[in-house]
């Protein structure tokens, strides 16, 4: 029989148990944070109808979608969690309470070009607040607070939210008599990748040199938040600009009130989020000192989430953590090594199989006390058993031999200090 060389396809991430544990703990911590703020969990299918996924048109997204091989050719793997959310809210509209606060952590699939940190299969952790007909702008600040707390709880408290407002941008462009700002926004969105000079060159081609210079000056000001807001006051005089500035000030003030420090906020007029459906607040989130890895969480406000699926007006605001990509980047930077932990705190080592029943009684007692314990029942020399305990990073081993059984005791070894002491089976505390 031919042996097939085991391998995964390019563009997927598969982890060894110690790394998987770190990723799982990050995922669980983020989910628990979302729950603490009243977000409900939903779980939409990985497979959706093509008419749902392609509802907003084809383009680059359609090229990246994995279609399911079936006779009907009418279903594909989801490429994000937002389109399924739009379908879900439309389908279950009459059964939901609004504002509807949902979170979802799940895998999505895209035909990404193979490169470091880009995956065909990856986890996203999304939160959204959906309103019916209207949704308070205060929710935009609350969402940032939730994400801020989630990052603190996974030990990355030093993040900075770069925030902006699309109404402000479009109002400014209107003051320059730029009627169609779509290409301008998409070009600005590429600034960090292509550099300021190339951005200006592309803008020159789209809107001319004079308007390009004013746009670059507008988006590239490096001021404090208070200076930026003061500088923006009266800079343009269109209703859209003034509304956007009012919203930006409100979101900033409420973020601070919710406990996101000013030093964790950067009003950044170059943040646009290239996707067309963002209409107001937009965010990009960076880990301080590691801005080179890119945004670790992004999102924004949209006026009508589900216009393709319902006549109901469903405005909302959402943010998404690219969990797989974040984990990869942190791993590459060596920032998750210290987070690796053993699944086992205490490992029980009977020195001979004749002590197995006694060892199992000890295991049951430790489990009843809520201890994180396991038992090693394989044959082999005692050195091999200790070596296994060391490899799985057990904090203690419980050794059971002839003397221990005869005295109704166990011998406990602290694997970090090497200290060893005996305890009666009815008094299994791990202090010596």
N, C-alpha and C positions, 0 to 999 in steps of 0.2 A: 504494500500500500504506500502510495506517495505521501510523504510528509509535507504539509503545506506550512510554509514559514509564517508564523503568526505576526500580524502587523495591522495597525489601524490605518485608515485612509488619511491623507494629508488634510490638515485643517480642522482636526478635532483634538480636544484635550482629554487625556486619560491620566489619572493621578495614582500614585502609590498611596497606601492607607494612611500614612502620617500626614501627607499633604491633603488628602481628601477630607480628613478630620478637620483640618484648619478651614478649608473651604466650606464644609458643612456648618461649622460653628459660626463663620461669618454670615452665612445665609440665614441660619436660625436667629442670630442676634438682630439682623436687619428686619426679619419678619416680626419678631417680638416687639421691636420698636414701633413698627407700623401699627400693630395691634393696640399698643399702649395709647395711641392717639385716635383710636376709634375707627381704624380702617378695617373693612371686612375682606376676608380672603375669597377670591374666586379662582377657578381653575378651568380655563377654556380649552377646548380640544387642540391638540397639536396639528390636526388636519382640519382645514377649512375648505369650503367650496371656492372654486376659482372666481366665481362671480362676486364673492365677498372680498377676496384678497385683491382682485384687480379693479375694484370699484372706483378707485381714484385714478385709474388710467395706467398705462404701461410704463414706458421709459425704462430707466436703469433698474428700478425695483423689480419689474417683471422679468428682466433678464437674469436676476439673481434668485428667483423663486425655484424651489425644488418641487417639480410636479410628480404626483404619485402615478406610477405605472399601472393603469387600470383601463379596462375597455371603455369606460365612460369618459376618461380624460377630463374629469371635471373637479378634481380636488388636488390640493397641494399642501406642503408643510408651511405653517405660519412663519413669516419673516420678522414679525415683531409682536408685541402684546397689545398695541394700540388699536389696530384694525379689528382684532377679535373683540376688544372692549367695546368698540363702536357697535359692532353687530350684537353683542351681548346686551348692552343697555337698550338698544332699539327693540330687540326681541322680547326682553323681560320688563319693558318700560312700566307697565301697569302693576308689576309686582314689587317694584323698587321704591325706596323712600329717597327723596331728594332734599338737600344735596346728598348724592351717593358717593361715599368714600370707599374706594376699593384699593386693595393691593394684590399683586400677583408676582410670584417668583417662578419662572419657568424657562425652559429651553426654547430657543428660536433657531431658525435655519436660513442661511443665506449662502449663495454661491460666491463667496468672497475669493478674491485672488489670493493664492497662498503667499503669506508673508508673516513675519513674527508678530504675535499678538492679535492677529486677525483670524477668526475661526468660522468654519461653516456651521458649526453647532456651538451655541453658547447660551449661558444663563443671563437673563435680564431680571432686574428687580424693579418693578414699577409701582408707583402710587399715583392715583388720580382722584380729584374731587370733581364730580359732575353735577351741574345745576340744571334746573328746568326753567327755561326762558331767561333766567339771570343767575349770576353767581358773584358773590361779594369779592372784591379785589383783595380783601383781607386774607382770603384763602391762599393767595400767592405767597404771602409771608409765612403762613402756618406751614405750608409744604416745605419751605426751606428750613424751618426749625426742626421738622421731623427728620429730614435728611441729615442735618447737622448733628442731631443726637445719635442717629444711626452710625455715623462715622466716628463719633466719640466713643461709642460702645465697642466698636471693633478696633479701638486703639489708634485712630487717626483723627485726633481732635483738631489738628492744624490744617484745616481746609479753608479755602476762600471761594465764596460765591461771587462770580462775575455776573452782574445783572444789568439788563437793559430793557427797553420797551420799544416794540415795533411801531406803535403809533407815533412815538416821539421821532423815530427814524423816518418813517414815511411822511410825517408832517414837515420835518426838516427838508426832505427831498422835494416836497410840494412847494416849499418856499423858494427852492431853486428852480422851480418849474420843470422838475423831472417827473413826468406823469407816470411812466411805468418803471417802478423801482425794483422789479423782481430780479433782473440781472445784476443790478447794483448791489442788492443784498447778498446774492449768491457769491459775488466777487469779494465783497468785504469778509464774508464767512471763511474765505480761503486764506485770509491775510497771514495767519500764523504759519501756514504751510508754505506759502509762496514768497513771503516777505513783503515789506511795505513798498519797495520800489516797483516790484512786479504788479502789485495791487494797483498802484497809481497808474502804471502803464496801461493796464487793462481798463481802468476807469476812464482814462483819457479817450480810449477807443469807443467807449459806450456813451459817455455824456459830455465829452469835450474837456479840454485842459483846465478851463476856469472853474467849472463846476467840480471837476475832479479834485483840484487843489483845495477848494472849500470843504469838500467831503472828507478828504484826508485830515485836514486841520480839525474838523469836527470830531472824528472818531479816534484821533490819536493823542488827544490831550491827556497828559499824565498829571492829574491833580488829585487832591484828597476828595473824599465823598462830599463833604460840605462845600468845598470849592467848586466841584463839578456842578452840583445842584444850583449854586449861586450863579455860576457862569452860564448855565442853561436858561436861566430866567430871562425871558425877553429876547433870546437869541433869534427866534423865529416867531412869526405871528400868524399861525394858522390854527384853526380850531382843533385839528387832529394833533398838532404838535403840543398845544396847551393841555389837551386831555391826556396825552402820553406822559408829559412831565408831571402832571398831577398824580397819575397812577404810579409813576416811578418813585416820587417822593413818599407816597403812602406806603408802598411795599417796603421801601427802605426803613421808614420810621417804625413800621410794625415788626419787621425782622429784628430790629434792635430791641423793641419792646418784648418780643417773644424770647429774647435771650441770645440772639446771634450777635456777637460783639461787632462793633464797627471794623475792627481789624480783620474780621472774617468775611467782610463784604467789600467788593470793589465795583463801584458803578463804572462799567466799561462800555463805552458807546460803540465799540467795534464788535460786540457780541450781537449776532443777528439770528443764529440758528437758520440755516438755509432752507429748511422745509417751509412750503408755502402756507401751511395751515396755522402757523403761529401768528397771533394777531395783537398781542399785548406784551406782557412780561415774558422775557426769555432769560434762561440761566445756563451757565457753564460752571462746573465746580472743579477746582484744582487742589491737589495736595501741595502744601507749601514746601518749597525746596525741590519739588519733583514735577514742576510744571511741564518739563520736557516730555513726560509720558502722556500728556494731553488731558482732556477733561475726563473725570471719572464719574461724573453724573451730569445730566443735562435735561432740559425740558422747557416748558413754557405754557402759556395760556392760548387757548383756541376758542373761537366764537361758537362754532357748531361742530361738535365731534362727529355726529352721525348723519350728516345731510344726505349721504348716499343711501341711507337705510330707513329714514323716517322723516316726516314733516315736522316732528317735534323739534324745537330749538333746544339744543343741549350744550351750553357753554361749559368749559372745564379748564382745569389746569393740572398738569402732570409733570413728574420727574422720573427719570429712569437711570438706574445704576447698571452699567455693563459689568456684571459680577465676574464673569469668566475672564474678560480682558483685564479688569482691575487686579484679579488674583495673579494672572500671568505677569503683569507689570511689577507687582509687589514682590513676586518670587524672583524675577530677574534682578531686582534691586537689592535682594537679600533682606527684605523687610518682614518676611514671615517666618524665618528660621526659628526665632525664639518663641513663636506661638505653637510650635509642634508639641503635642502632649501625648502621653501614652493613653490607650484605651483602658489600661489596667493600673490601678493604684497598688493592689496587693496580689501577688501571685503565690499560690500554695504549691509547695513542692514536696510530695511524699517521696522518701528516699528509696522505697521499694513498693511494688504493687500490693503487697500484703497490708500496707497502711492506707490503701485507697479509700476504704469505707470511712475510716477515721477522718481522712482529709476531706471527704465529701461532707461529713457532719460539720467540720470547721467552716467549709464554704457556705453551707446553708445558714449557719449562725451569723456569719459576716453579712450575707445578703439580707437576712432579717433585720440587721442593724443598719441597712442602707449603704453598706460599704461597696466600693467599686473593686470587686475581687474576681479572680478566675483561678482555675486549677490546671496544673500540667500533669497529665497522666501517661505521657509517652515513656517508653523505655530508654535507657541510656545512662551514662555516667553522670554523677552529680554535677561535675564541672560543666557538662553540656547543658544541664538544666539551668544552672546559674547564668550561663552565657546567653541562653534564650531570654531570661528575665532582664538581663542587661540590654539586649537588643530591642526589646519592646518598651524600654524605659520604665519598668515597674519601680515604684518607690520603695516597696517593701517585699521581701519574700518570707513566707511562713514555712519553716522547715519541719518536717515530721519524720521522725525516726523511732527506733526502739525505745530510747530513753524517754522521749516526749510522750509516747503512747502510754508507757508504764506509769508515768507521773500525772497523766491527764493534763498535759501541757502542750505548748508549741514553742518552737524557737523562732524568734523574729529578727530578721536582719534588715537594717537600714541600708539600702543600696547606694545611697549618696555618701554617707559617713563611714560605712563599714561596721558600725556598732551592731552588736548582737546581744539579745537578752531573751529570757524565757518568761512566758506568761501562762497562767492556768487557762484552760479552754473556756471557763466561765467568766474570764476577766480579760477579754482581748482588746484592751486599749493599746495604742501603738506608741505611747511615750514610755521611755525606759525608767 
